């Protein structure tokens, strides 16, 4: 009930009771409980070595640390518990799709579950306390542990996915290196098959690149 009340509305707004919402929060906690215990049943949980991660592992770890940064900001500055819980639900969904069972894959999952448990502790302390022990830690007050902090290095992106619009309408996406020059981004956008099909062989009048976000082609 406490989790639902914090998820459903900011603390300064009234809340309309919704039993289906309570059940949704219960499903989230049950799923987290199952997945943590399934992970903990594996034989070992190596430490994350950032230099040994492949692209998919880096992407998953980046999502973990993006969630840590968001939840910390939601708690500390914005006092927005509902968006913090939503971010953790999204992270758990992403973990459900991350099926890498290599040493580093399991290490990234372990780090993610530890982060989720600590980040939920202010809202669900009893469940978090039990899950922390399930992850292999001795019994302790989680309030005595440091609150998770995002690793700035983990937040760095090697590549960016940019939306490409033609005359204001979304026509595709491209993936470019994070440090790609503007000219390289333009070339990649114009060469994308889904974009070229809408250009009809016409040269663009203008190509507007918003760094890190979008490319808009005017024909």
C-alpha positions in Angstrom: 0.0 0.0 0.0 2.8 2.4 0.9 4.5 1.7 -2.4 1.3 2.3 -4.3 0.6 5.6 -2.6 4.0 6.9 -3.4 3.9 5.6 -7.0 0.4 6.9 -7.8 0.9 10.6 -6.9 3.4 13.1 -5.6 3.3 13.6 -1.8 1.7 17.0 -2.1 -1.2 15.8 -4.2 -4.4 13.9 -3.3 -4.6 10.3 -4.2 -7.6 8.4 -5.6 -7.7 4.9 -4.2 -7.2 2.2 -6.8 -7.1 -1.5 -5.9 -5.7 -2.4 -9.4 -2.8 0.0 -8.7 -2.1 -1.8 -5.4 -2.0 -5.1 -7.2 0.4 -3.6 -9.8 2.8 -2.6 -7.1 2.5 -6.1 -5.5 3.3 -7.7 -8.8 6.4 -5.5 -9.1 7.7 -6.5 -5.6 6.9 -10.2 -6.2 8.8 -10.1 -9.5 11.8 -8.3 -7.9 11.7 -10.9 -5.1 11.7 -13.8 -7.6 14.4 -12.4 -9.8 16.8 -11.5 -7.0 16.5 -15.0 -5.5 16.9 -16.6 -9.0 20.1 -14.5 -9.4 21.3 -15.3 -5.9 21.0 -19.0 -6.6 23.8 -18.8 -9.2 27.1 -20.2 -7.9 29.2 -16.9 -8.0 28.8 -13.2 -8.4 32.0 -11.6 -9.8 32.8 -7.9 -9.4 32.2 -5.6 -12.4 35.3 -4.8 -14.3 34.4 -1.8 -16.5 37.3 -2.5 -18.9 36.1 -6.0 -19.6 32.5 -5.1 -20.6 31.2 -5.6 -24.1 28.8 -3.1 -25.8 25.6 -4.8 -24.5 27.0 -5.0 -20.9 28.1 -1.4 -21.0 24.6 -0.4 -22.2 22.9 -2.3 -19.4 25.3 -0.9 -16.8 24.7 2.6 -18.1 20.9 2.1 -17.6 21.7 1.1 -14.0 23.7 4.2 -13.3 21.2 6.4 -15.1 18.5 5.0 -12.8 20.7 5.7 -9.7 21.2 9.3 -10.8 17.5 9.8 -11.5 16.3 8.2 -8.3 18.8 10.1 -6.2 17.6 13.4 -7.8 14.0 12.4 -7.4 14.4 11.7 -3.7 16.8 14.5 -2.8 15.9 17.5 -4.9 12.5 16.9 -6.5 10.8 14.9 -3.6 9.1 12.9 -6.4 8.7 9.4 -5.2 6.4 8.3 -8.0 8.9 9.0 -10.7 11.6 7.3 -8.7 9.6 4.1 -8.4 8.7 4.3 -12.1 12.4 4.5 -12.9 13.1 1.4 -10.9 10.3 -0.5 -12.6 11.8 0.4 -15.9 15.2 -0.8 -14.8 13.8 -4.1 -13.7 12.1 -4.5 -17.1 15.4 -3.8 -18.8 17.1 -6.4 -16.6 14.4 -9.0 -17.5 15.6 -8.6 -21.2 19.3 -8.8 -20.3 20.0 -12.5 -20.6 23.8 -12.5 -20.6 24.9 -15.2 -18.2 28.7 -14.7 -18.7 30.8 -13.6 -15.7 30.6 -10.0 -16.6 26.9 -10.3 -17.4 26.2 -11.7 -14.0 28.3 -9.0 -12.4 26.3 -6.3 -14.1 23.1 -7.9 -12.9 24.4 -8.2 -9.4 25.3 -4.5 -9.3 21.9 -3.7 -10.7 20.0 -5.7 -8.1 22.1 -4.2 -5.3 21.3 -0.8 -6.6 17.5 -1.5 -6.8 17.4 -2.9 -3.3 19.2 0.1 -1.8 17.2 2.6 -3.8 13.9 1.0 -2.7 14.9 0.9 1.0 13.5 4.3 1.9 10.1 3.1 0.7 10.1 -0.7 1.3 12.6 -1.2 4.1 11.5 -4.7 5.2 11.6 -6.2 1.8 14.9 -4.4 1.0 16.4 -5.7 4.2 15.5 -9.3 3.3 16.6 -9.0 -0.4 20.0 -7.5 0.7 20.7 -10.6 2.6 19.6 -12.8 -0.3 22.2 -11.0 -2.4 24.9 -12.5 0.0 25.4 -9.7 2.5 25.3 -10.1 6.3 22.4 -8.7 8.2 22.8 -5.0 8.6 20.8 -1.8 8.7 20.7 -0.5 5.1 20.3 3.0 6.5 23.9 2.7 7.7 25.2 2.0 4.2 26.1 4.7 1.7 23.3 5.6 -0.7 24.1 4.6 -4.2 26.0 7.1 -6.3 26.1 7.1 -10.1 29.4 6.3 -11.7 30.1 9.1 -14.1 32.3 6.8 -16.3 29.4 4.4 -16.7 27.1 7.1 -18.0 29.4 7.9 -20.9 27.9 6.7 -24.2 30.1 5.2 -27.0 27.3 5.7 -29.5 24.1 7.7 -29.8 20.8 6.9 -31.5 19.4 9.9 -33.3 16.0 10.4 -34.7 15.9 11.6 -38.3 13.0 13.7 -39.6 12.2 14.7 -43.2 10.1 17.9 -43.3 9.2 17.5 -39.7 8.1 13.9 -39.9 10.0 11.0 -38.3 11.5 8.8 -41.0 14.0 6.7 -39.2 16.9 6.6 -36.7 20.7 6.3 -37.1 23.4 5.3 -34.7 26.6 7.3 -34.7 29.7 7.5 -32.5 29.1 9.8 -29.5 32.0 12.1 -30.8 30.9 12.1 -34.4 31.4 15.4 -36.3 28.4 17.2 -37.6 29.4 16.4 -41.2 29.5 12.7 -40.4 26.1 12.8 -38.8 24.6 14.5 -41.9 26.1 11.9 -44.2 24.8 9.0 -42.0 21.3 10.6 -41.9 21.1 11.1 -45.7 22.4 7.6 -46.4 19.8 5.9 -44.1 17.6 3.8 -46.5 14.3 4.8 -44.8 15.3 8.5 -45.1 16.6 8.2 -48.7 13.3 6.7 -49.8 11.5 9.9 -48.6 14.0 12.2 -50.3 13.1 10.8 -53.7 16.5 11.7 -55.0 16.1 15.4 -54.2 19.0 17.2 -52.6 18.1 18.6 -49.2 17.6 22.4 -48.8 18.8 22.3 -45.3 20.0 19.7 -42.7 19.6 20.7 -39.1 21.6 18.7 -36.5 20.6 19.0 -32.9 23.7 17.4 -31.2 22.8 14.2 -29.3 19.1 14.4 -30.2 17.8 14.7 -33.7 18.5 15.4 -37.4 15.9 17.4 -39.4 16.1 17.3 -43.1 14.2 20.0 -45.1 13.5 19.2 -48.8 
